[in-house]
Amino acid sequence: MENAYILQLTDKKFTDVYLCYCGYADCEAGHFFGPSVRPNYLIHYVLKGKGLYRIGKKEYRLKKGCGFLIEPRIQTFYQADDDEPWSYIWIGFDGNNAGRYLEDMGLNHQHPIFQCAYSAELKQIVLDMLKNNISTTTNRFLLQGLLYEFFSVLTRDIQVSPPVLNHGENPYILQAVEFIQNNYSFPIHVTDIANYVCINRSYLYTLFKTNLGVSPQDYLSSYRISQATELLTMTDLSIESIALSCGYTDPLIFSKVFKTKKGMPPSRYRKEVLNHHKTKLRNNMNTLERL
């Protein structure tokens, strides 16, 4: 569980780079998110405590003053420490030049971890974003300015950590996962994955169970459903459109798989998550003033 304050935006007035959502969370011991994929970029920054961030088989142990980048369509997992669970802020953003701006800061898929000493300023910027939650022209420009201010503070003394190398990663697994990430929105099957990496289905199954602990079909389904959860909560697309966007030509099959993975139909999931976020934001705005 986490005590979270979240602002989600749907009006994309800007195209160069724009804020999608932001938040502040105090996590309970062991609280985790993922494995999941996101449709846009995210930056998390640790205010206190410790936690784990995982990209594939690469793991990073993070503490106060550290942050991590999540890139679109890349599967990640992160978890609060059992003894010193972390609190963090985050911003989600996208845009035509979002990747270029991150490169200017030294952040990319090879360097996703950083350190920054200006925790109080970064926290205040996110709290100011959360407090300006009314959709007006003034607030849209204000939030855009706060996004640039967040980037400005980061670049003052950002220290990017070197990548962690895992020489034991299986090349077939890496190719298969990459194929899934690039093609999950099409109606691909396990046979297509096996053909792409030039091995038979039986060997592919063995590799996935040995290295990832799941079958190729389970991995593909989980990846599609994790992407679907993001689209359900971050967009107004219909269930049918989301099903097609995640590789399901039949919305009924999509709903059945989604219910198996998440315990409820996609329509109910969207309603419950959005209502939860709205209620929490409404009930805790006064609390934010005291943070």
C-alpha positions in Angstrom: 0.0 0.0 0.0 1.0 3.6 -0.4 -0.4 6.9 0.8 -0.4 8.8 -2.5 -1.5 12.2 -3.9 -1.9 12.2 -7.7 -2.7 14.7 -10.4 -3.7 13.4 -13.9 -4.0 15.6 -16.9 -5.8 14.9 -20.1 -5.6 18.2 -21.9 -2.4 18.2 -24.0 -2.0 21.9 -24.9 1.7 21.6 -25.7 3.6 19.3 -28.0 7.3 19.9 -27.4 7.1 18.4 -23.9 4.1 18.3 -21.6 3.1 17.0 -18.2 0.9 13.9 -18.1 0.6 13.4 -14.4 2.6 13.8 -11.1 2.4 12.6 -7.6 3.7 12.2 -4.1 3.7 8.9 -2.1 4.6 7.5 1.3 5.0 3.8 0.7 4.5 1.0 3.2 7.2 -1.6 3.7 7.5 -3.9 0.7 5.0 -2.0 -1.4 5.7 -2.6 -5.1 4.6 -1.6 -8.6 4.9 -3.8 -11.6 6.2 -5.5 -13.6 4.5 -2.9 -15.8 5.0 -0.7 -18.9 4.2 2.9 -19.2 3.0 4.9 -22.3 5.2 7.9 -21.5 8.3 8.9 -19.6 8.5 9.1 -15.8 11.0 10.4 -13.3 10.8 9.2 -9.7 12.9 11.0 -7.0 13.4 9.5 -3.5 12.8 11.9 -0.7 13.6 9.5 2.1 14.0 5.8 2.8 15.2 3.1 0.4 13.9 0.9 -2.4 14.7 -1.3 -5.4 14.3 -0.4 -9.1 14.5 -3.2 -11.7 14.7 -3.0 -15.5 14.8 -6.5 -17.0 17.5 -8.3 -14.9 19.3 -5.0 -13.9 18.7 -4.0 -10.3 19.5 -0.7 -8.6 19.3 -0.1 -4.8 18.3 3.5 -4.3 18.0 5.9 -1.3 17.3 9.5 -0.4 18.6 11.9 -3.1 18.5 9.3 -5.9 16.1 9.1 -8.8 15.2 6.8 -11.7 13.9 7.2 -15.2 11.2 5.0 -16.7 11.0 5.0 -20.5 7.9 4.3 -22.6 7.1 0.7 -23.4 9.9 -0.7 -21.2 8.9 -3.1 -18.5 10.0 -2.1 -15.0 9.5 -3.0 -11.4 10.1 -1.0 -8.2 9.6 -1.8 -4.5 10.0 -0.1 -1.2 12.5 -1.5 1.3 11.1 -3.7 4.1 12.9 -1.8 6.9 13.1 1.8 5.5 10.3 2.1 2.9 10.8 5.1 0.7 8.8 8.2 0.0 9.0 9.7 -3.5 7.7 12.2 -5.9 7.2 11.5 -9.6 6.3 13.3 -12.8 5.1 11.7 -16.0 5.6 13.5 -19.2 5.8 13.1 -23.0 6.2 15.2 -26.2 8.1 15.4 -29.4 11.3 16.5 -27.8 11.0 14.7 -24.4 13.7 12.2 -25.2 16.0 14.9 -26.4 15.6 16.9 -23.2 16.4 13.8 -21.1 19.5 13.3 -23.2 20.5 16.8 -22.4 20.3 15.9 -18.7 22.3 12.7 -19.3 19.4 10.3 -18.8 18.6 7.5 -21.2 18.1 3.7 -21.2 21.8 3.1 -20.5 21.9 5.7 -17.7 18.5 5.6 -15.9 19.8 6.4 -12.4 20.8 9.8 -11.0 21.5 11.8 -7.9 20.4 15.3 -7.1 20.9 17.3 -3.9 17.9 19.7 -4.3 15.2 17.5 -2.7 13.3 20.3 -1.0 13.0 22.3 -4.3 11.9 19.3 -6.3 9.3 18.3 -3.7 7.9 21.8 -3.6 7.6 21.9 -7.4 5.5 18.7 -7.4 3.4 19.9 -4.5 2.7 23.1 -6.4 1.7 21.0 -9.4 -0.7 19.0 -7.3 -2.3 22.1 -5.8 -3.1 23.6 -9.2 -5.5 20.8 -10.2 -8.2 23.0 -11.9 -8.2 22.8 -15.7 -7.9 26.5 -16.7 -5.7 28.2 -19.2 -3.8 29.9 -16.4 -3.1 26.5 -14.7 -2.1 24.8 -17.9 0.6 27.4 -18.5 1.6 27.3 -14.8 2.0 23.5 -14.9 4.1 23.8 -18.0 6.4 26.3 -16.3 6.7 24.1 -13.3 7.7 21.1 -15.5 10.5 23.2 -17.0 11.5 24.4 -13.5 11.7 20.7 -12.4 14.1 20.0 -15.3 16.1 23.1 -14.4 16.6 22.1 -10.8 17.7 18.6 -11.9 20.3 19.9 -14.2 22.1 22.0 -11.6 24.1 19.1 -10.2 22.6 15.9 -11.6 25.0 13.0 -11.3 24.2 10.1 -13.5 25.1 6.6 -12.4 26.9 4.3 -14.8 24.9 1.4 -16.3 24.9 -2.0 -14.6 26.1 -4.7 -16.9 24.7 -8.3 -16.7 26.9 -10.5 -18.8 24.7 -13.5 -18.1 21.7 -12.2 -19.9 20.5 -14.7 -22.5 20.6 -13.1 -26.1 17.5 -15.1 -27.1 15.5 -13.7 -24.2 16.7 -10.2 -24.9 15.6 -10.5 -28.5 12.3 -12.1 -27.6 11.4 -9.4 -25.1 12.4 -6.7 -27.5 10.2 -8.3 -30.1 7.2 -8.4 -27.7 7.8 -4.7 -26.6 7.8 -3.6 -30.3 5.0 -5.7 -31.5 2.6 -6.4 -28.6 0.0 -4.1 -30.3 -0.3 -6.5 -33.2 -2.0 -10.0 -33.0 1.3 -11.8 -32.6 1.6 -15.3 -31.1 4.3 -17.3 -29.4 5.2 -18.9 -32.7 5.9 -15.5 -34.2 8.3 -14.8 -31.3 10.1 -18.1 -31.7 10.4 -17.6 -35.4 11.9 -14.1 -34.9 14.7 -15.4 -32.6 15.1 -18.5 -34.8 14.5 -21.2 -32.2 11.6 -23.6 -31.7 8.7 -23.0 -29.3 9.8 -25.7 -26.8 13.3 -24.2 -26.4 11.8 -20.7 -26.1 9.4 -21.9 -23.4 12.4 -23.4 -21.5 14.4 -20.2 -21.7 11.5 -18.0 -20.5 10.8 -20.3 -17.5 14.4 -20.5 -16.6 15.3 -16.8 -16.9 12.0 -15.1 -16.2 9.9 -17.6 -14.3 7.0 -17.5 -16.7 6.0 -18.9 -20.1 6.3 -16.8 -23.3 2.5 -16.7 -23.5 2.2 -15.5 -19.9 4.8 -12.9 -20.5 3.1 -11.6 -23.6 -0.3 -11.5 -21.9 1.0 -9.8 -18.8 2.8 -7.2 -21.0 -0.3 -6.5 -23.0 -2.5 -6.2 -19.9 0.0 -3.9 -18.1 -0.1 -1.6 -21.1 -3.9 -1.8 -21.1 -4.1 -0.7 -17.5 -2.1 2.4 -18.4 -4.4 3.2 -21.3 -7.5 2.7 -19.2 -6.4 5.1 -16.5 -4.5 7.7 -18.7 -6.7 7.9 -21.8 -10.4 8.2 -22.7 -10.1 5.4 -25.4 -13.0 2.9 -25.6 -12.5 -0.6 -24.3 -12.6 -1.8 -27.9 -9.9 0.6 -29.0 -7.7 -0.4 -26.0 -8.1 -4.0 -26.9 -7.0 -3.4 -30.5 -4.1 -1.2 -29.2 -2.9 -4.1 -27.1 -3.1 -6.8 -29.8 -6.6 -8.2 -29.1 -8.8 -8.3 -32.2 -11.7 -9.6 -30.1 -12.7 -7.2 -27.2 -14.5 -10.1 -25.4 -11.2 -12.1 -25.3 -9.4 -9.0 -24.1 -11.9 -8.5 -21.3 -11.7 -12.2 -20.3 -7.9 -12.1 -20.1 -8.0 -8.7 -18.3 -10.4 -10.1 -15.6 -8.1 -13.1 -15.1 -5.1 -10.9 -14.6 -6.7 -8.1 -12.6 -9.7 -9.7 -11.0 -12.2 -7.5 -12.6 -13.4 -6.4 -16.1 -11.6 -3.5 -17.7 -14.6 -1.1 -17.5 -14.8 -1.7 -13.7 -11.1 -1.3 -13.3 -11.2 2.1 -15.1 -14.1 3.3 -13.0 -12.6 2.2 -9.6 -9.1 3.5 -10.3 -10.4 6.9 -11.5 -12.9 7.2 -8.7 -10.1 6.3 -6.2 -7.8 8.9 -7.5 -10.4 11.6 -7.6 -11.6 10.9 -4.1 -8.1 10.8 -2.7 -7.1 14.0 -4.4 -10.2 15.8 -3.2 -9.9 14.5 0.4 -6.2 15.3 0.8 -5.7 18.7 -0.8 -5.7 20.2 2.7 -3.1 17.7 3.9 -0.8 18.8 1.1 -0.6 22.3 2.5 1.1 20.9 5.6 3.7 18.7 3.7 
